[in-house]
Amino acid sequence: MAANYWTSSQYNHWRFTRPQLDRIRAQTEADTGFRQQDLGEPRHLRIFFHGLIQALGRHLSVRQQALATAEVYLARFYTRAAVQETNPYLVLATCVYLACKMEECPQHIRSVVSEAKSLWPDFITHDPTKLAECEFYLIEELDSYLIVHHPYRSLNQLSKALGASGNNAGLSPDEMQTAWSVVNDSFVTDLPLLYPPNVIALTAIYMSVVLRMPPASSQNERTRTRLKRIMDWFAGCGIDLEDVVYCSQEMISLYEVWESYNEKTLRDLMARLIANKR
């Protein structure tokens, strides 16, 4: 296992620029003949899949890091495969099964199949060989690069460093919880395919503190001093602040799109897609 993100397969093989990622998806559309735009707003679909993975994780009592790994697997997989040519329920159940093995919290294949079947009885069979076959397909599409580095460790390290910088700059428990939630929600976006974990972690801190500050006209001296200290700390992190701003805009855009999300619409869409494959 690569302990360092910068020498990992994630950095060397599964990190892209936005134009590169767009080209890969365009090539997938050309190869499969299926268009992403036929599925509606892409982020609505990602929100739907996110909810399905979280539901299966709760039924299996899977820890959050393994579920985050499953979401990264799913995002990577669908850069190379079209949703329309798969059974997404089987694919995401397989992602959870494989992620649990890689994150050293393995689940028996029959348990995963059983819980998935209880959640989505119309789309999952009791036959575990279907999931086993899908696992081979998934690993192949991921080029067998299965180690995923997440922002959680960076968030803990950076929050401690911020607290050590003094002048009341550290995160409050409420701010830390908000930052943690931003990291969790980042897996609904393309950010894990575009940016290193530390940039996403810094984005979470930025959104939990700076973007929640009261307007300048309402800030007291202590708040202004704290904000200056935090921004000085950001400037000294050696990170391009434009990356943090871009990631913040992506997250804000996600939350705006989330307001128009309708789960039933996506559930009906998936049912039609799978019915058309039968």
Secondary structure per residue as TSV (DSSP state, phi and psi in degrees):
chain	resnum	aa	ss	phi	psi
A	1	M	-	360.0	133.9
A	2	A	-	-79.0	113.4
A	3	A	S	-75.8	-20.1
A	4	N	S	-107.7	122.5
A	5	Y	G	-55.3	-38.1
A	6	W	G	-72.2	-12.6
A	7	T	G	-113.0	9.2
A	8	S	S	-86.7	164.9
A	9	S	H	-65.8	-28.4
A	10	Q	H	-61.4	-45.0
A	11	Y	H	-72.4	-41.4
A	12	N	H	-82.6	-23.2
A	13	H	H	-128.8	-20.7
A	14	W	S	-127.1	30.5
A	15	R	-	-122.2	130.7
A	16	F	-	-130.2	163.9
A	17	T	-	-86.9	164.8
A	18	R	H	-60.0	-44.8
A	19	P	H	-61.8	-38.3
A	20	Q	H	-62.7	-44.0
A	21	L	H	-65.3	-40.2
A	22	D	H	-62.4	-39.7
A	23	R	H	-67.2	-39.6
A	24	I	H	-62.3	-43.8
A	25	R	H	-67.8	-37.1
A	26	A	H	-64.4	-39.2
A	27	Q	H	-66.5	-38.4
A	28	T	H	-62.5	-41.6
A	29	E	H	-61.9	-41.8
A	30	A	H	-66.3	-39.3
A	31	D	H	-72.1	-36.2
A	32	T	H	-95.7	-22.8
A	33	G	-	81.7	4.9
A	34	F	-	-105.7	139.8
A	35	R	-	-106.0	135.0
A	36	Q	G	-61.9	-35.8
A	37	Q	G	-64.2	-20.1
A	38	D	G	-69.3	-13.3
A	39	L	G	-98.0	4.2
A	40	G	-	85.4	-156.1
A	41	E	-	-61.4	117.9
A	42	P	H	-57.7	-35.5
A	43	R	H	-72.7	-26.5
A	44	H	H	-63.3	-40.1
A	45	L	H	-65.5	-40.8
A	46	R	H	-65.2	-38.5
A	47	I	H	-63.4	-41.5
A	48	F	H	-61.4	-48.9
A	49	F	H	-62.7	-38.7
A	50	H	H	-57.8	-45.4
A	51	G	H	-64.0	-37.7
A	52	L	H	-66.1	-43.1
A	53	I	H	-65.0	-42.2
A	54	Q	H	-63.8	-39.1
A	55	A	H	-64.5	-45.4
A	56	L	H	-64.6	-38.8
A	57	G	H	-61.6	-39.9
A	58	R	H	-64.8	-41.5
A	59	H	H	-64.5	-30.9
A	60	L	H	-97.7	-2.2
A	61	S	T	56.3	47.6
A	62	V	-	-90.2	138.3
A	63	R	-	-72.3	158.6
A	64	Q	H	-61.8	-38.1
A	65	Q	H	-62.1	-38.5
A	66	A	H	-65.7	-38.4
A	67	L	H	-67.2	-36.0
A	68	A	H	-63.8	-40.7
A	69	T	H	-62.1	-41.4
A	70	A	H	-60.7	-39.8
A	71	E	H	-67.4	-36.3
A	72	V	H	-66.3	-43.3
A	73	Y	H	-56.4	-44.9
A	74	L	H	-64.3	-43.1
A	75	A	H	-63.2	-42.5
A	76	R	H	-64.1	-45.8
A	77	F	H	-57.8	-44.0
A	78	Y	H	-83.1	6.4
A	79	T	H	-80.4	-20.9
A	80	R	H	-114.6	-10.0
A	81	A	S	-130.9	151.2
A	82	A	-	-90.3	139.1
A	83	V	G	-56.2	-37.6
A	84	Q	G	-66.1	-19.8
A	85	E	G	-98.0	8.7
A	86	T	S	-129.2	172.7
A	87	N	-	-101.4	98.5
A	88	P	H	-58.1	-30.9
A	89	Y	H	-65.0	-41.5
A	90	L	H	-69.0	-40.7
A	91	V	H	-62.7	-46.6
A	92	L	H	-71.6	-32.4
A	93	A	H	-63.4	-38.0
A	94	T	H	-67.0	-39.5
A	95	C	H	-59.7	-42.4
A	96	V	H	-65.3	-44.3
A	97	Y	H	-59.7	-47.5
A	98	L	H	-69.0	-40.7
A	99	A	H	-62.5	-38.2
A	100	C	H	-63.5	-38.3
A	101	K	H	-65.3	-44.6
A	102	M	H	-70.5	-29.4
A	103	E	T	-93.7	13.3
A	104	E	T	59.6	38.9
A	105	C	-	-136.9	58.9
A	106	P	-	-61.9	146.8
A	107	Q	-	-117.3	141.0
A	108	H	-	-65.5	140.1
A	109	I	H	-58.6	-35.7
A	110	R	H	-68.5	-32.1
A	111	S	H	-66.9	-43.0
A	112	V	H	-63.5	-45.8
A	113	V	H	-62.6	-43.1
A	114	S	H	-62.7	-46.3
A	115	E	H	-69.1	-38.8
A	116	A	H	-64.0	-40.4
A	117	K	H	-63.3	-38.4
A	118	S	H	-68.3	-30.1
A	119	L	H	-82.5	-39.4
A	120	W	-	-132.1	67.2
A	121	P	T	-60.8	-25.0
A	122	D	T	-81.4	-11.5
A	123	F	T	-123.9	-8.0
A	124	I	-	-124.3	133.8
A	125	T	-	-95.3	168.7
A	126	H	S	-78.9	-6.2
A	127	D	-	-79.5	110.0
A	128	P	H	-69.5	-16.9
A	129	T	H	-65.8	-26.5
A	130	K	H	-63.7	-43.3
A	131	L	H	-68.8	-38.4
A	132	A	H	-62.5	-41.5
A	133	E	H	-64.6	-40.7
A	134	C	H	-66.1	-32.0
A	135	E	H	-62.0	-42.7
A	136	F	H	-63.0	-41.7
A	137	Y	H	-62.5	-43.9
A	138	L	H	-63.0	-48.8
A	139	I	H	-60.3	-39.5
A	140	E	H	-62.1	-46.1
A	141	E	H	-67.5	-26.0
A	142	L	T	-87.0	3.3
A	143	D	T	58.3	26.4
A	144	S	T	64.2	15.5
A	145	Y	-	-93.8	101.0
A	146	L	-	-115.7	-7.4
A	147	I	-	-79.0	128.0
A	148	V	-	-124.3	128.1
A	149	H	-	-96.7	130.9
A	150	H	-	-111.5	163.3
A	151	P	H	-74.7	-9.3
A	152	Y	H	-59.4	-47.5
A	153	R	H	-63.9	-43.5
A	154	S	H	-60.8	-39.2
A	155	L	H	-62.4	-44.2
A	156	N	H	-63.8	-43.7
A	157	Q	H	-66.4	-44.1
A	158	L	H	-69.6	-35.7
A	159	S	H	-67.0	-35.5
A	160	K	H	-67.3	-41.5
A	161	A	H	-64.1	-39.5
A	162	L	H	-64.4	-42.4
A	163	G	H	-63.7	-34.7
A	164	A	H	-74.2	-12.1
A	165	S	T	-76.2	-11.7
A	166	G	-	85.5	-174.6
A	167	N	T	55.5	40.0
A	168	N	T	59.3	30.9
A	169	A	-	-83.7	-17.3
A	170	G	S	-63.9	159.2
A	171	L	-	-76.4	137.5
A	172	S	-	-75.5	163.6
A	173	P	H	-55.6	-38.2
A	174	D	H	-66.7	-41.3
A	175	E	H	-66.9	-38.0
A	176	M	H	-65.1	-39.6
A	177	Q	H	-64.5	-40.5
A	178	T	H	-63.2	-43.7
A	179	A	H	-61.7	-41.7
A	180	W	H	-61.5	-41.0
A	181	S	H	-66.0	-37.7
A	182	V	H	-63.1	-42.4
A	183	V	H	-61.1	-46.5
A	184	N	H	-57.3	-43.6
A	185	D	H	-73.0	-21.5
A	186	S	H	-62.7	-21.7
A	187	F	T	-74.6	-9.3
A	188	V	T	-81.8	-13.3
A	189	T	S	-105.5	-176.6
A	190	D	S	-87.1	0.4
A	191	L	H	-55.0	-39.9
A	192	P	H	-64.3	-17.7
A	193	L	H	-92.1	-10.1
A	194	L	H	-113.9	-29.5
A	195	Y	S	-132.7	152.8
A	196	P	-	-67.0	158.3
A	197	P	H	-57.6	-35.7
A	198	N	H	-68.4	-31.7
A	199	V	H	-68.3	-40.9
A	200	I	H	-65.9	-39.4
A	201	A	H	-63.3	-43.2
A	202	L	H	-64.0	-36.2
A	203	T	H	-60.9	-42.9
A	204	A	H	-62.2	-41.0
A	205	I	H	-66.1	-44.5
A	206	Y	H	-58.2	-45.5
A	207	M	H	-70.8	-31.4
A	208	S	H	-79.0	-20.7
A	209	V	H	-115.7	-64.0
A	210	V	G	-65.7	-45.8
A	211	L	G	-73.5	-12.1
A	212	R	G	-101.5	2.2
A	213	M	S	-66.9	147.4
A	214	P	-	-67.4	160.4
A	215	P	-	-54.3	152.7
A	216	A	G	-54.8	-36.6
A	217	S	G	-66.7	-19.1
A	218	S	G	-103.8	0.5
A	219	Q	-	-83.5	136.3
A	220	N	-	-87.0	177.3
A	221	E	H	-62.5	-39.0
A	222	R	H	-64.6	-41.7
A	223	T	H	-65.1	-42.7
A	224	R	H	-63.6	-40.0
A	225	T	H	-65.0	-42.2
A	226	R	H	-64.4	-43.7
A	227	L	H	-62.0	-42.9
A	228	K	H	-62.3	-41.5
A	229	R	H	-63.0	-41.8
A	230	I	H	-66.8	-43.0
A	231	M	H	-67.8	-35.2
A	232	D	H	-63.4	-39.2
A	233	W	H	-65.5	-42.3
A	234	F	H	-59.3	-44.3
A	235	A	H	-62.6	-29.0
A	236	G	T	-89.4	3.3
A	237	C	T	-81.1	-9.5
A	238	G	T	74.2	21.5
A	239	I	-	-110.9	141.5
A	240	D	-	-68.1	112.9
A	241	L	H	-63.7	-22.2
A	242	E	H	-64.0	-32.1
A	243	D	H	-66.0	-42.0
A	244	V	H	-64.4	-41.5
A	245	V	H	-63.8	-43.6
A	246	Y	H	-61.0	-46.7
A	247	C	H	-62.5	-39.2
A	248	S	H	-62.1	-41.5
A	249	Q	H	-64.9	-37.2
A	250	E	H	-62.7	-42.2
A	251	M	H	-68.8	-41.7
A	252	I	H	-62.2	-42.3
A	253	S	H	-62.2	-40.3
A	254	L	H	-59.2	-47.4
A	255	Y	H	-64.2	-33.4
A	256	E	H	-67.0	-42.7
A	257	V	H	-66.8	-34.7
A	258	W	H	-59.0	-31.6
A	259	E	T	-63.6	-26.3
A	260	S	T	-100.0	8.0
A	261	Y	-	-73.0	135.8
A	262	N	-	-128.2	110.5
A	263	E	H	-61.9	-40.0
A	264	K	H	-61.5	-38.3
A	265	T	H	-60.0	-44.4
A	266	L	H	-70.9	-37.4
A	267	R	H	-63.0	-42.0
A	268	D	H	-66.5	-38.7
A	269	L	H	-61.8	-46.4
A	270	M	H	-62.3	-38.5
A	271	A	H	-63.1	-40.3
A	272	R	H	-67.7	-41.0
A	273	L	H	-62.5	-44.0
A	274	I	H	-70.6	-37.5
A	275	A	H	-62.5	-36.9
A	276	N	H	-69.8	-19.9
A	277	K	H	-83.8	-17.1
A	278	R	-	-81.9	360.0
